[in-house]
Each structure stands twice: as structure tokens, then as C-alpha cells.
Amino acid sequence: MPLFAISPSQELYYVLQTPENAARSGLSFLFVHGLGSSSSFYATVMPALVEAGHQCLAFDMNGIDNSIQGHANDAIALLQALDISPSKVVAVGHSMGGLVAGTLATELDLAGAVLIGAVTPSEAIAAAFSQRITAVEQNGMEPMADSIPTGATGSKSTPTHHAFIRALLLSQTPRGYIGLCRAIAGAQPIDYSKARCPALIIAGEEDKVVHVAGLEKIKDSWGAGSSGVSMEVLQGVGHWHCIEAGDKVGPLLVDFARQLA
């Protein structure tokens, strides 16, 4: 099991997949998952990128650090430890992971960034996740596992998708889940005008957590100095994009990489 020590008492689990005959022009995709998820969220899209000649790195966020910046720092440290240059990295973030990827895009000279259903901090978001913290403190992860798989997915989702999401949620410790909730509740809006790289924004048409209009605002505010930003809306998809529509997200990422070449 590959582990990276971020402190004497904390380790990050990560997955690194590299093409056998990787071209020198290949990119490194850094995947950051969302709340209640793990690196496994991206298992549906990584094979297409590896086949196209790109390296894929995904890690499980620790639930102890309660800040988005802290998780971004973990990602930077992991890249440094693996000797991966930011200039070859495409940061991909889902939901709260989109805040981490967005932070990296404003701080590093990345090759590109992909925000999938990225959350935008607000007072309403902070209040909602504060309530979720209370629910998990009182009843554990079962209420989340009972409601989120069907409540946060779209009309094209299947029982298999729901089961996958439920398994991800039940694999979380209440402490870790609460820690990530606190990171979202305490997050500050990102100044996307400072982003220095091209971006792809992916939305779910039926996403009840992050509406399409919110992602359009991110698109419109993306850094003027970047080489461009595009947006794709997945029909019939809710908030768990890579599980509900991995067969759509994977090719979008491969095509985005082709545009960056």
C-alpha cells in the first residue's frame, strides 16, 4: 500500500498509475476527491488517461486537516515527493476537491485544471455542512449512506451506482468525514481570476448540490491570463459525475489533455 508521510503521525494513501511506454509529452493528472469519497471515485476515468499515455495520481485526503489550503499543501508535498513538476500537472477536483484543485490553479503554474461539480463557499454552504456535522456526531455515517446515494444522483443513475456511493460513504470514519465537513464550512471563496492555466469545468445537469449556474460563474471568472476555459454539462447526471457517467468524463479528460499538448 503506497503511503506518503505528511507528518510524523499522518500518512496519505495514494494511487499512482503510469503507462508502460509513457511518452515524454504525457501529462500527470492529479485527482482530488470530494466529501464522503476517496481516490476510488476516479477509478472509472483513470484507465482511459493511462491508455492515452498520461500518468494518474490520486490520493485520499486526510480528515484531520480542516482547511482547503491544508489539503492543497498536502497535494503539493506529494507532487514534490514523487518529483512531478507542476508544469506537467492537470489538477482534477470533484466537489470540495474542486476547491483544492482551484487553489492549486491559483498558486502553481499548472498545465491545466478540471473542476467537476466544484463547490462555491457561502454562508448557506457553511450552515448546511455544520448541520451535517451534527448529524454525523449523533448518528454516525449511516444517515449519510441512506440518503446521499439516491438523493444526490441524477435520473440516469443506477442501483449499482448507488451501491458504489453507499460503500464509499460507509468506508469513512465519522471523525474523518466531520473533518472534511469543517474544511468546507470554513472555506473562503477562491479568486479564480488568479488562475494561470487552461481549465475544463464539468457540470451535472441534475446536480442538486452544485447547480450549473454556479459553475458558469466560475467559468466566467477564470483567469484572463490563461489560455481558455470550457464547460461541459452532462445530461441526466447529478453530483457523483465519475460514478454516474465515467464513460463520459474519461473521454472529456483525454480530449482536454489533447488540447493542452
NORPENOR-V526308 format. One record per residue. D_FIRST is the distance of its C-alpha to the first C-alpha in Angstrom with 1 decimal. Layout:
# NORPENOR-V526308
D_FIRST
D_FIRST
This chain:
# NORPENOR-V526308
0.0
3.8
6.3
10.0
12.7
15.6
17.6
17.8
16.9
14.8
11.3
10.3
7.3
8.2
8.7
10.9
13.3
16.1
19.3
20.1
23.4
22.9
26.4
27.0
28.2
25.0
23.7
20.4
19.9
18.2
17.7
18.3
18.5
21.4
22.2
20.8
18.3
14.7
13.2
13.9
17.5
17.5
16.3
20.0
20.9
18.3
19.4
22.9
22.1
20.0
23.0
25.3
23.7
21.7
18.2
16.2
13.9
13.1
11.8
12.3
15.4
15.8
18.8
20.3
21.8
24.8
25.8
25.3
25.8
23.1
20.5
22.1
21.8
18.1
18.0
20.3
18.4
15.2
17.6
19.2
16.2
15.4
19.2
19.9
23.5
24.5
27.4
25.1
23.2
24.0
22.8
22.5
22.8
23.6
25.9
25.0
22.5
25.7
26.9
24.0
24.5
28.2
27.9
26.0
28.8
31.4
29.9
28.5
30.1
27.7
28.4
28.5
27.4
27.0
27.7
27.2
29.3
29.0
30.4
33.4
33.9
37.2
38.9
38.6
34.8
34.6
36.8
35.0
31.6
33.3
34.6
31.2
30.0
32.9
32.2
28.7
29.8
32.5
30.9
27.1
25.2
27.4
30.1
27.8
26.2
29.8
31.3
29.0
27.9
31.6
33.1
31.0
30.9
33.7
36.2
34.3
31.3
30.8
29.9
26.6
25.9
26.9
24.7
21.5
22.5
23.3
20.0
18.4
20.9
20.6
16.8
18.0
19.2
22.8
22.2
19.6
21.8
24.8
23.4
22.9
26.4
27.8
26.4
28.2
31.3
31.6
31.0
33.8
34.9
33.6
36.4
35.3
38.4
36.5
33.9
34.1
32.6
33.3
31.8
31.4
31.7
30.9
32.7
33.0
36.7
36.3
33.9
35.3
32.9
33.5
36.7
37.5
40.1
37.7
35.6
38.8
39.6
36.4
37.4
40.9
39.8
37.2
38.0
41.3
40.1
37.2
37.9
38.0
36.3
36.3
35.6
34.9
35.6
34.1
36.7
36.1
32.7
31.8
29.1
25.9
26.6
23.5
23.5
27.3
27.9
24.9
27.4
29.5
27.0
25.2
28.5
29.5
26.6
27.3
31.0
30.3
28.4
31.4
33.8
32.0
32.3
